[in-house]
Amino acid sequence: MLATTLVACGGDRISLSSVSPPLIRVLLGASGDGATIGIADAWEATSTAGRAFESRGTNLQATVVAGPQGIVLGGTATGATAIRIRPVGAFTLELGGERRAYRGDLIVRLAGSRMHLVNEIDLERYVAGVIGHEMGFGEAPAALKAQAVTARTYGYFRVRTAPDAPHHLTDDTMSQVYKGVTVPAASPVTFAQLERYTAETRGVVLTW
């Protein structure tokens, strides 16, 4: 469970260094026919629904599409209706004409003849991927930190409301704009700076 950071009058700030953030699931784009996945490091893929499937390797560059008998990964019919792809590092996803990089796991799930692509990631990493896209990358550090608290509060509320939902949020303005670790080329801040601003408010949510 996520803990808020509390500062009592005359008291000490409660350390959150040992608190693990909850996982949040974000639907990436609209449901579609397929996408292209790239992973430079080691990875493994396992089925979570449908026929048993397992695969692993390194340096993956493959399409994932909806087939008549389940998900087709890199030309291989898995027979699975849901698979989890877990990279050691980041993965890239080409979807809807855009290529973005993400951390965490990618869950591919069939919804009829269409696919849902869901990024499962811890809440703090999710927040770092939101704050610049929600308010602009040129804002002052204090403003980006305030946005981190707001984004974390909204995400945490959605997880608490329906913890077992297939996805808690979308990656657009229907929820919060989230683009993984991707920042615009002209951004005045790096993703590492966004991570630092997030870390400086780690675990803080609004309760009133």
C-alpha positions in Angstrom: 0.0 0.0 0.0 1.3 3.5 -0.9 2.0 5.7 2.1 1.7 9.4 2.2 4.6 11.5 3.3 3.5 13.2 6.6 5.3 16.1 8.3 3.9 16.9 11.7 4.5 20.2 13.4 7.9 19.9 15.0 8.2 16.3 13.8 10.3 14.5 11.2 9.5 13.5 7.7 8.5 9.9 7.4 11.0 8.0 5.3 9.4 6.2 2.3 12.6 4.5 1.1 11.4 1.0 2.0 7.8 1.5 0.7 7.2 -0.3 -2.6 4.9 1.6 -5.0 1.9 -0.2 -6.3 1.7 -1.4 -9.9 -0.5 0.5 -12.4 -1.8 -0.7 -15.7 -2.0 1.8 -18.6 -3.8 1.1 -21.9 -1.5 2.2 -24.7 -3.4 3.8 -27.6 -6.7 2.4 -28.9 -7.3 -1.3 -29.5 -6.0 -2.3 -32.9 -4.8 -5.1 -35.2 -1.1 -5.1 -34.2 2.1 -3.3 -33.3 5.8 -3.7 -33.5 7.8 -4.4 -30.4 11.6 -3.8 -30.0 13.7 -5.0 -27.0 17.5 -4.7 -27.1 18.1 -6.6 -23.8 16.9 -10.0 -22.6 13.2 -10.7 -22.5 10.7 -13.4 -21.8 7.1 -13.9 -22.9 4.6 -16.1 -21.2 0.9 -16.7 -21.7 -1.6 -15.7 -19.0 -4.7 -16.9 -20.8 -5.4 -19.4 -23.6 -2.9 -22.0 -24.6 0.3 -22.4 -22.7 3.1 -20.4 -24.4 6.6 -19.5 -23.4 9.5 -17.9 -25.2 12.6 -15.9 -24.4 15.7 -14.4 -26.0 17.5 -11.1 -26.6 17.3 -8.4 -29.2 13.7 -8.8 -30.1 12.2 -7.0 -33.1 8.8 -8.5 -33.9 5.3 -7.7 -34.8 2.4 -8.8 -32.5 -0.9 -9.2 -34.2 -4.3 -10.8 -33.6 -4.6 -14.1 -35.3 -7.6 -16.5 -35.7 -6.3 -18.8 -33.0 -4.9 -16.2 -30.7 -1.9 -13.8 -30.5 0.8 -14.1 -33.2 4.2 -12.9 -31.9 7.0 -12.5 -34.5 5.2 -14.8 -36.9 4.6 -17.5 -34.3 1.1 -18.5 -33.4 1.0 -18.6 -29.7 -2.5 -19.9 -29.2 -2.7 -17.6 -26.2 -5.4 -14.9 -25.8 -3.2 -12.9 -23.3 0.6 -12.8 -23.0 3.0 -10.9 -20.7 6.3 -9.7 -22.3 8.8 -8.9 -19.6 12.1 -7.1 -20.7 15.1 -6.7 -18.6 15.4 -3.1 -19.6 13.1 -0.9 -21.7 11.0 -1.8 -24.7 9.9 0.2 -27.7 6.4 0.1 -29.3 5.5 1.3 -32.7 1.8 2.0 -32.7 -0.4 4.4 -34.6 2.5 5.8 -36.5 4.5 6.7 -33.4 7.4 4.9 -31.8 7.8 5.3 -28.0 9.9 3.7 -25.3 8.6 2.2 -22.1 9.8 0.4 -19.0 7.9 -2.3 -17.1 6.0 -5.2 -18.7 3.8 -5.2 -21.8 0.6 -7.2 -21.5 -1.0 -8.1 -24.8 -4.6 -9.2 -24.6 -7.1 -10.1 -27.3 -10.5 -8.3 -27.1 -12.6 -10.1 -29.7 -10.7 -9.6 -33.0 -8.7 -6.6 -31.6 -5.8 -6.3 -29.3 -5.3 -4.3 -26.1 -1.7 -3.3 -25.3 -1.2 -2.5 -21.6 1.9 -1.2 -19.9 2.2 -2.5 -16.3 4.6 -0.4 -14.3 5.2 0.9 -10.8 3.4 4.1 -9.9 6.5 6.2 -9.5 7.8 5.4 -12.9 4.4 6.0 -14.4 4.3 9.5 -12.8 7.7 10.4 -14.3 6.3 9.6 -17.7 3.3 11.8 -17.1 4.3 15.1 -15.6 6.0 16.8 -18.6 3.3 15.7 -21.1 0.5 16.9 -18.8 1.8 20.5 -18.2 4.8 21.1 -20.5 8.5 20.4 -20.2 9.5 24.0 -19.8 7.8 24.6 -16.5 9.7 25.3 -13.3 11.0 22.3 -11.2 8.6 23.2 -8.4 5.6 23.1 -10.8 6.7 19.7 -12.2 6.9 18.4 -8.6 3.4 19.7 -7.8 2.2 18.0 -11.0 3.9 14.8 -9.8 1.8 14.8 -6.6 -1.3 15.5 -8.6 -0.6 12.7 -11.2 0.3 10.2 -8.4 -2.9 11.0 -6.5 -5.1 10.4 -9.6 -3.2 7.2 -10.5 -3.3 5.8 -7.0 -7.0 6.6 -6.7 -7.7 4.6 -9.9 -5.7 1.6 -8.6 -7.4 1.6 -5.3 -10.8 1.9 -6.9 -10.4 -1.2 -9.1 -7.1 -3.0 -8.3 -7.9 -6.0 -10.5 -9.0 -4.1 -13.6 -7.4 -5.1 -16.9 -6.2 -1.5 -17.1 -6.6 1.4 -14.7 -5.9 4.3 -17.0 -5.5 5.2 -20.7 -2.5 7.1 -22.0 -4.3 10.1 -23.3 -6.4 13.0 -22.1 -9.2 10.7 -21.1 -7.0 9.9 -18.1 -3.5 11.5 -18.1 -1.1 11.8 -21.0 1.6 9.2 -20.6 4.3 8.4 -23.1 6.7 6.2 -21.1 10.3 7.3 -21.1 9.9 9.3 -24.3 10.5 13.1 -24.2 10.4 15.4 -27.2 13.8 16.1 -28.9 13.6 19.8 -28.0 12.7 19.2 -24.4 14.6 21.5 -22.0 14.6 18.6 -19.4 15.8 15.1 -19.7 13.8 12.1 -18.5 16.4 11.6 -15.8 15.4 15.0 -14.4 11.8 14.1 -14.5 12.6 11.0 -12.5 14.4 13.1 -10.0 11.5 15.5 -9.6 9.2 12.5 -9.1 11.6 11.0 -6.6 11.7 14.2 -4.6 7.9 13.8 -4.0 8.0 10.0 -3.7 4.9 8.5 -2.2 3.1 11.9 -1.6 -0.6 12.0 -2.5 -3.4 14.4 -1.8 -5.8 13.2 0.8 -8.0 16.4 1.2 
